[in-house]
Amino acid sequence: MLNYTLRRLMFTIPTLLLISFIIFLILDLAPNDPTGNLPLTIPPEVREKIRASLGLDAPMFVRYLLWCNQFFINEPLNMLYEGFNWCIGDCENRLRVTSWSTRSPVVDLIIERLPQTLWVIGMSYVVGILIAVPIGVISAYKQYSWFDQAGTFVSMIGFSVPTFFTGVLLIVVFSVMIPNDSWFWLPSIYDTTHVVTGLDSAGEWHFSTLWSNLSFQFRQMLMPVMVLALYNAAQISRFMRASMLDNLSQDYVRTARAKGLKEKTVLLVHVLRNSMIPVVTVIALGVPQIFGGAIITEQIFKVNGLGQLLIVGIQGADIPLVQTLTFLFAVLIVIFNLIADVLYGLLDPRIRYE
Amino acid sequence: MKLKHLMAGALGAALMSTSAIAESHMAQGRDGHVNIIYWQAASILNPYLSGGTKDIEAASLVIEPLARYDEGGALVAWLATEIPTVENGGVSEDLRSITWHITPGLTWSDGTPFTAADVVFTGEYCMDPSGGCQQLAKFDGVESIVAVDDLTVIVNFASAKPFPYGPFVGGQSPIIQAAQFADCMGVAAPTCTDANFNPIGTGPFMVSEFRANDTISMEANPNYRDPSKPAFATLTFKGGGSADASARAVLETGEFDYAWNLQIAPEILDSMEAAGNGTIVSGFGTLVERIMINLTNPSADLGDERSTVAHPHPFLSDIAVRQALSMAIDREFLVEVGYGQAGRPTCNVLPAPAIYASTANDGCLVQDIAGANAMLDAAGWEMGSDGVRAKDGVRLSILYQTSTNAVRQDFQALIKQWWSEIGVETELKNVDAGVFFGGDQSSPDTFQKLFADVEMYANNFDGTDPEAYMGGFVCDKIPSPENAWLGTNMPRYCNPDYDAASAEMAGTADINERARLAKAMNDMMMQDFVIIPLVDRGRVSAHANSLEGVVLNTWDSELWNVADWSRAE
């Protein structure tokens, strides 16, 4: 197993290098221009100078190697310096991957965005799983009952109604129609600067301050989390149901019942455990999407996480930002694929990697 | 006697208490917090490194220019004591230098004095050739900038500059602090992240936290020159989302106090305003949605000589065709469909300020399909059996391109319909805005190359002086492979009279004479029908009813007078 994992890890290095080059190539070939969104009042000669100052006049290959140097060498070294104060080389003036629109290090922007993305998108994933598993189990156990039909209906809605519709619908109901002094009113705009802390403005710790901060955080997360949880739950509950149905008709279930085991034990210990094997891998494969952020939902609720960062980068032709973000997503996808494979082997004794 | 004393005492007490109230009323930060939403998030607070409107306007809360434009387009002294002119001696007789006097006693938000050295530094910062300064055009023609003493700056130009209000005027060209940016010159400019995100300024607010492309938190500048301003102690500048979501946040949910640039369908905006939380404000500047006619042949068969002056256009070089195309358009209807309160029909490519606006072309406001047909008949373009006019084997078949944008595609469809009524066949094309307006040399779809018969977009100019803008239509500014397609004269218009008027304007200082020339140049192009103006587009924003003091300014940053904003009682 360890051998297999190590072999796979070794193999990811050339894969990721190739991916990074392909991303760079696509971005370079795509017709876009970082000065394209500037007002037309900026004359063409000035635009040329701006492009030159961004290094765009260099050949493509040089720019790729520069990015590789910045991303694979300078960024890790900088992390060592900032995290542990280990200084290797020239620490103060290291050339890091720099965004064209903000002129600041891309990695810092990503770190700034991580909390809200993990809170909102991650929470929606957890909530989605918590809703999906029981629905899947009950739907399969009572196949074609009214519960199964209702579950199928809700899944279909969650699956087919886009989040830009459900999101705006929730905003219209909870932010617009409900008066904003009501207890049920929810904010339509996420405050990324909100900090959950018990310290008040004078710096003293109060439980009531913590409570009001927590409840504000809860309220502003509620709508985006619910919109995404509906979507996630719809997907996972269908997997859960199908996998449960596969197992329920197996011989070992009949054996367990014949042994005189309680129905609860048969269902929740024998069938559920075995049915979880494919579902766990599906869940693991979905984790990189959390980091990718939910571009549309983030945009609707102004969560301004990683998804929004990517969209702003694409719109502004901020190539270093888009390149770095997409590459990090690629890394996550490759790693979580590996994790899913390893998990599969750990959970299912029938599967052995040599 | 006693009564008199009592009354005097009571009066005195009353006076004292009112003055105490007045004092608390006038204190900085008395109105708490204000929320502003821009649906494009600010990326950086240094306008010299970003030409984006959102960045310039966010920065205008913190850093300020020597002079700026008010809502009427007039120059007002901001950090300077007065606007220098030839009359008051501030501008030299030969028009080659301008002398600014800085208001005495100004300090930066860190408490250090604001001096002429900061102004000189700002100029050097932008003019550094390796810095990639995005406002370089503001410093066009500047030879040197000299600090005479702590409060006097002279800007010298290489040649006579009749309109010397480029450097340090308006939101695009604010003064940055020399001490903070000293190590950020030239190639080092982008590396100064801290300074670019948290510039020290003289404005009413200073940055407390900057989250790029997201939210800026600000607090009142304790060293602001007017101790009673700003009325708000803290400010949130949120970015992201879409124009309709930010309109909703102000007009419907009441979460925000000010929303910027609400380009959404007019009927949706009106229904949001009906909720009663806020007010829509609109103002007009110089932004004109127009159709540019290609006077040269865009045929792909010509290879490298495509859309160059070597080959005149097969039918658009006929003025009768161009005029008929303009006459067939119902501009009122376009405004109603696309812009509502945010637009008005126009017949000029130079619609404002008022002294430059011509009235000679207003006939275009009325659609005249019959007249257009008659004109084409008279010019010998005969209607074919397929409903398309032709002459000598040349069919009136037009490729009409623009950028991808819902309103522009509506306009294309309507105009195609009207043109079909005068026997002109139209093929529509839209190109992603990033490509269309981007200068990618390898792309055939940029608006400079104009590999189409006509194209539609909007353009305007900074500030109030049209010299550079109108100067963009002289023969020299025709985009071509020789100048790497860097030119602003999209119609490839070349008229010696026009060039002469443009040259004359460059040497004229008298404002009325300049206005006469600008109008004449506008009329020349309008009456040659090389540009078909459609809609004068205004800016639409919204503010909460509880927010007072908003004056929408289309000539400068919308947040130009944020120091005067306050909360209604």
Interface residues (C-beta under 8 A of the other chain):
Chain A: P31 N32 D33 T35 G36 N37 L38 P39 L40 T41 I42 P43 P44 E45 V46 R47 E48 K49 I50 R51 A52 S53 L54 N93 T98 S99 S101 T102 R103 S104 P105 D108 L109 E112 R113 I171 S175 V176 N180 P187 S188 I189 D191 T192 T193 Q299 I300 K302 N304 Q308 L309 V312 Q315 G316 A317
Chain B: I37 A41 S43 I44 N46 L49 S50 G51 G52 T53 P129 S130 G131 G132 C133 Q134 Q135 L136 A137 V187 A189 P190 T191 T193 N196 F197 E209 R211 A212 N213 D214 T215 S217 T236 K238 G239 G240 G241 S242 A245 R248 A249 E252 T253 G254 E255 F256 A275 D432 A433 G434 V435 F436 F437 G438 G439 D440 S442 S443 D445 Q448 Y457 N459 N460 F461 D462 A484 L486 G487 T488
